[in-house]
Amino acid sequence: MDLGQHHRKASKRVPETIHKDDTPPRKPSIIMSDTNNNKSIFSCMNSIRMVVLVVLCLQNSLFTVIRRYSLGTRQEKYSKYEVLLVSEIIKMIFSAYMIVNSDDAMTGKHRTMQQRLGYLVATSQKMIGLALIYGAMNTLSLISLKNIGAGMFTIFAQCKILTTAACSSIILRRQYSWTQWRALIALSLGVLLFSQPIWDKNDTTTTVGPDANVLLGTAAVLIEVTLSGFSSIYFEKVIKKDPLQLSIWERNFQLAFGSVPVYLAFMAFTTSPAELGAGWTPLAWGVALLGAAGGLLVALSIKYGDSILKTLATTGAIILSSVLDHVWLGGPLTPAMMIAAGQVVISICNYTFDTTPAASPPVVSKSENGSSQLSEDDEEMALISEKK
């Protein structure tokens, strides 16, 4: 009798245990689905980022070589501010075309082209501020070159890499590992060593005036490299974190709109009315087109990457343009430059492929029934990713 009762009790407990084991946890299945979606999005973003950075590197290289050929080998005479102005106008027209022919959140608010572009002009204060910073940087460059010469200017200019990283760390609270900081320092030194034969040659042909102020020139270039790092991070913050989320074409339109008056002001002080439009050739138009393309690519590289990756791409372009200059125009390429180029490539790889973990994994909490679930913030991010 006791044995039979024990058998019946055991048989009643078995289905209850199977029911508990067969019940699928709901939360982990959602998390796995979101994880797979995020992986595919991350892979697509990586591909776009790589393409944009490679194209930016090629654009910078061609821009440098063609400009050297135009102004150096052929000795063509045209105003560089006119070229910059034309580049901004081309960029503004192309961005307006992309805005009108794209579908985004702004379409419902402003249906006509005039209303839409008018709205962008009215909300372009932040990009106008950035254009003024670029204008100040050009002025500081001229002051510095007049007081310390091209060689010393080139040495200080390599600090732009470090000021960009420092501003990124301060403004965006971005954390960099010691390996990445070491790679950026080595990269700056590598570019400096690579440029040494070039700025040595410039110092033999370029002299400063008798009333040159070395302290003023040094202060000007240091302020310029600081503004360079700040402007890159400021642009990145506006693109990615500004409450008014505009497309990359809309931001480019605003920046070009703010830059046109700046370059008109430079032309008013440096170019006489009789010289306007003088000396333009097909090569000058090519430089203007490449300059416009460079502005668009810089914005895309910041959108899909960050300011440091953009800086790495433009730094790599220094090496590539010098190699192309040596092959096509007979520019210098010494063994010391080749060693420095190797150091630059290794530094870029050290920064890009650093495996130091950047952040801790999401916090996983235990529910009352023992199943795993994400914290509220991570769950909200998963839902946002699912909507995207």
C-alpha positions in Angstrom: 0.0 0.0 0.0 2.7 2.4 0.9 4.7 1.4 -2.2 1.7 2.2 -4.4 1.1 5.6 -2.9 4.7 6.5 -3.4 4.5 5.4 -7.0 1.4 7.6 -7.6 3.1 10.6 -6.0 6.2 10.2 -8.2 4.1 9.9 -11.4 2.2 13.2 -10.5 5.5 15.1 -10.1 7.0 14.2 -13.5 4.6 16.1 -15.8 5.0 19.2 -13.6 8.8 19.1 -14.1 8.6 18.5 -17.8 6.2 21.5 -18.1 8.7 23.7 -16.4 11.6 22.5 -18.6 9.6 22.8 -21.9 8.5 26.4 -21.3 10.7 28.5 -23.6 12.1 31.7 -22.0 10.6 34.6 -23.9 13.2 37.3 -23.3 16.3 35.5 -24.6 14.6 34.7 -27.9 14.0 38.4 -28.4 17.5 39.2 -27.4 19.0 36.7 -29.8 16.9 38.2 -32.7 18.0 41.7 -31.8 21.6 40.5 -31.6 21.5 39.0 -35.1 20.0 42.2 -36.5 22.6 44.3 -34.8 25.4 42.1 -36.1 24.1 42.5 -39.7 23.8 46.3 -39.3 27.3 46.5 -37.8 28.7 44.5 -40.7 27.0 46.8 -43.2 28.3 49.9 -41.4 31.8 48.5 -41.3 31.7 47.9 -45.1 30.4 51.5 -45.8 33.0 52.9 -43.4 35.9 51.1 -45.1 34.8 52.2 -48.6 34.4 55.8 -47.5 37.8 56.0 -45.8 39.6 54.4 -48.8 37.9 56.8 -51.2 38.8 59.7 -48.9 42.4 58.6 -48.9 42.4 58.4 -52.7 40.7 61.8 -53.1 43.2 63.5 -50.8 46.1 61.9 -52.7 44.8 63.0 -56.2 43.9 66.4 -54.9 47.5 67.0 -53.6 49.2 65.6 -56.7 47.1 67.6 -59.2 47.4 70.8 -57.2 51.2 70.3 -57.0 51.3 69.7 -60.8 49.1 72.7 -61.5 50.8 75.3 -59.2 54.3 73.8 -59.0 55.2 72.2 -62.4 53.0 74.3 -64.7 53.2 77.4 -62.6 49.5 78.3 -63.2 48.3 81.5 -61.6 44.9 81.5 -60.0 43.6 82.5 -56.6 43.3 79.6 -54.1 40.4 81.4 -52.5 38.6 81.4 -55.8 39.1 77.7 -56.0 37.8 77.2 -52.5 34.8 79.4 -53.2 34.0 77.4 -56.3 34.4 74.1 -54.4 31.9 75.3 -51.8 29.4 76.4 -54.4 29.7 73.0 -56.2 29.2 71.2 -52.8 26.2 73.4 -52.0 24.5 72.7 -55.4 25.2 68.9 -55.2 23.9 68.8 -51.6 20.7 70.7 -52.6 20.2 68.2 -55.4 20.6 65.2 -53.0 18.2 66.9 -50.4 15.5 67.5 -53.0 15.7 63.9 -54.4 15.9 62.1 -51.0 13.2 60.8 -48.7 13.5 61.6 -45.0 11.7 63.1 -42.1 11.9 66.7 -43.5 9.8 65.9 -46.6 6.5 66.0 -44.7 7.3 69.4 -43.1 8.6 71.2 -46.2 7.2 69.9 -49.4 8.7 72.5 -51.9 12.4 73.0 -52.6 12.2 76.6 -51.6 10.6 75.9 -48.2 13.0 73.0 -47.5 16.2 74.9 -48.3 14.8 78.0 -46.5 14.4 75.9 -43.4 18.0 74.7 -43.6 19.3 78.2 -44.0 17.3 79.4 -41.0 18.7 76.5 -38.8 22.3 76.7 -40.0 23.8 78.7 -37.1 25.9 75.8 -35.9 27.4 75.2 -39.3 28.0 78.9 -39.9 30.0 78.9 -36.6 32.1 76.0 -38.0 32.7 77.9 -41.2 33.9 80.9 -39.2 36.3 78.5 -37.3 37.7 77.3 -40.7 38.2 80.9 -41.8 40.0 81.7 -38.5 42.3 78.7 -39.1 43.2 79.9 -42.6 44.1 83.3 -41.1 46.2 81.8 -38.4 48.0 79.7 -41.0 49.0 82.8 -43.0 50.2 84.6 -39.8 52.2 81.5 -38.7 53.9 81.0 -42.2 54.9 84.7 -42.3 56.6 84.5 -38.9 58.1 81.0 -38.5 58.4 79.6 -42.1 57.1 76.4 -43.7 59.5 74.0 -41.9 58.5 74.9 -38.4 54.9 75.1 -39.4 55.0 71.5 -40.7 56.4 70.3 -37.5 53.7 71.9 -35.3 51.0 70.8 -37.8 51.5 67.2 -36.9 50.0 67.9 -33.5 46.5 68.0 -35.2 46.3 64.2 -34.8 46.8 64.5 -31.0 44.6 67.5 -30.5 41.8 65.7 -32.4 42.1 62.7 -30.0 42.3 65.0 -27.0 39.2 66.9 -28.0 37.4 63.6 -28.7 38.2 62.4 -25.2 37.1 65.6 -23.5 34.0 66.6 -25.5 32.6 63.2 -26.5 33.9 61.3 -23.4 35.5 58.8 -25.7 37.9 56.4 -24.1 41.2 55.4 -25.8 43.5 52.6 -24.7 47.2 53.2 -24.1 47.9 51.2 -27.3 45.8 53.7 -29.3 47.5 56.7 -27.7 50.9 55.2 -28.4 49.8 54.5 -32.0 48.7 58.1 -32.5 52.0 59.5 -31.1 54.0 57.1 -33.3 51.8 58.2 -36.2 52.6 61.9 -35.6 56.3 61.2 -35.4 56.2 59.0 -38.5 54.5 61.7 -40.6 57.0 64.3 -39.2 60.0 62.1 -40.2 58.3 61.4 -43.6 57.9 65.2 -44.2 61.5 66.1 -43.2 63.1 66.2 -46.6 60.2 68.3 -47.9 60.2 70.9 -45.2 64.0 71.0 -45.3 63.7 72.0 -49.0 61.0 74.5 -48.2 63.2 76.2 -45.5 66.0 76.7 -48.1 63.6 78.5 -50.5 61.3 80.2 -48.0 62.6 82.9 -45.7 60.6 84.9 -43.1 60.8 88.7 -43.0 63.3 90.7 -40.9 60.5 91.8 -38.5 59.2 88.2 -38.0 57.9 87.4 -34.6 58.7 83.8 -33.7 56.5 83.8 -30.6 53.5 85.2 -32.5 54.0 82.6 -35.3 54.3 79.7 -32.8 51.2 80.8 -30.9 49.3 81.1 -34.1 50.1 77.6 -35.3 49.4 76.1 -31.9 46.0 77.8 -31.8 45.3 76.6 -35.3 46.1 72.9 -34.5 43.9 73.2 -31.4 41.0 74.6 -33.5 41.6 71.9 -36.0 41.0 69.2 -33.4 38.1 71.0 -31.9 36.4 71.6 -35.2 36.6 68.0 -36.2 35.0 66.8 -33.0 32.4 69.7 -33.0 31.4 68.6 -36.6 31.1 65.0 -35.4 29.0 65.9 -32.4 26.6 68.0 -34.5 26.2 65.2 -37.1 25.7 62.4 -34.6 24.3 64.0 -31.4 22.5 67.2 -32.2 18.8 67.3 -31.2 18.0 68.5 -34.7 18.9 65.3 -36.6 19.5 66.4 -40.2 20.9 64.2 -43.0 24.5 64.4 -44.0 23.5 66.3 -47.2 21.6 68.9 -45.2 24.6 69.5 -43.0 26.9 69.8 -46.0 24.5 72.3 -47.5 24.5 74.4 -44.3 28.3 74.3 -44.0 28.8 75.3 -47.7 26.2 78.1 -47.2 28.2 79.4 -44.3 31.6 79.0 -46.0 30.7 81.1 -49.1 30.7 84.5 -47.3 33.9 83.6 -45.5 35.8 83.0 -48.8 34.2 86.0 -50.4 35.7 88.1 -47.5 39.1 86.5 -48.1 38.9 87.3 -51.8 37.9 90.9 -51.0 41.1 91.4 -49.1 43.5 89.4 -51.3 42.2 89.7 -54.9 41.7 92.9 -56.9 38.6 93.1 -59.1 40.8 92.9 -62.3 42.2 89.6 -61.1 38.9 87.9 -60.6 38.6 84.7 -62.7 42.1 85.2 -64.1 44.4 82.1 -64.7 41.7 79.5 -64.6 42.5 76.3 -66.5 41.0 72.8 -66.8 43.4 71.7 -64.0 42.0 74.5 -61.8 38.5 73.2 -62.3 39.7 69.7 -61.5 41.2 70.9 -58.2 37.9 72.7 -57.4 35.9 69.5 -58.1 38.2 67.4 -56.0 38.0 69.9 -53.2 34.2 69.7 -53.3 34.3 65.9 -53.3 36.7 66.0 -50.3 34.3 68.1 -48.3 31.5 65.6 -48.9 33.7 62.6 -48.1 35.0 64.1 -44.9 31.4 64.5 -43.7 30.6 60.9 -44.7 33.7 59.5 -43.0 32.7 61.2 -39.8 29.1 60.0 -40.0 30.1 56.3 -40.7 33.3 56.4 -38.7 34.7 59.1 -36.4 37.1 62.0 -36.5 40.1 59.9 -35.7 39.5 57.5 -38.5 39.1 60.5 -40.8 42.4 61.7 -39.6 44.0 58.3 -40.2 42.7 58.3 -43.8 44.0 61.8 -44.6 47.4 60.9 -42.9 47.6 57.8 -45.2 46.9 60.1 -48.1 50.1 62.1 -47.3 52.2 58.9 -47.9 50.2 57.9 -51.0 50.4 61.4 -52.6 54.2 61.5 -52.0 54.6 58.2 -53.7 52.5 59.3 -56.7 54.4 62.6 -56.7 57.7 60.7 -56.9 56.4 58.4 -59.7 54.7 61.1 -61.9 56.4 64.4 -61.0 59.9 63.3 -59.8 59.3 64.3 -56.2 61.6 63.2 -53.3 61.4 59.7 -51.9 64.4 58.9 -49.8 65.1 55.7 -47.8 64.4 57.6 -44.6 61.0 58.6 -46.0 60.3 54.9 -46.9 61.1 53.9 -43.3 58.9 56.6 -41.9 56.1 55.5 -44.3 56.4 52.0 -42.8 56.1 53.5 -39.3 52.9 55.3 -40.4 51.3 52.2 -41.8 52.2 50.2 -38.7 50.8 52.9 -36.4 47.5 53.0 -38.4 47.2 49.2 -38.1 48.0 49.3 -34.3 45.3 51.9 -33.8 42.7 50.3 -36.1 43.2 46.7 -34.9 43.6 47.3 -31.2 41.8 44.6 -29.3 41.6 46.3 -26.0 37.9 46.1 -24.9 36.3 49.5 -25.2 33.4 49.0 -22.8 31.9 46.4 -20.5 29.1 44.1 -21.7 25.5 44.9 -20.9 24.4 44.2 -17.4 22.2 41.0 -17.3 19.8 40.7 -14.3 17.9 37.8 -13.0 14.1 37.8 -13.0 12.1 36.2 -10.2 11.6 33.0 -12.2 15.3 32.7 -12.8 15.4 33.7 -16.5 18.0 36.2 -17.8 16.9 39.6 -19.0 18.6 42.8 -19.9 18.5 46.0 -17.8 15.8 48.6 -18.7 18.3 50.8 -20.7 19.6 47.9 -22.7 16.1 46.6 -23.4 15.1 50.1 -24.6 18.1 50.1 -27.0 17.2 46.7 -28.3 13.7 47.9 -29.1 15.1 51.0 -30.8 17.4 48.8 -32.9 14.4 46.5 -33.8 12.4 49.5 -35.0 15.3 50.6 -37.2 
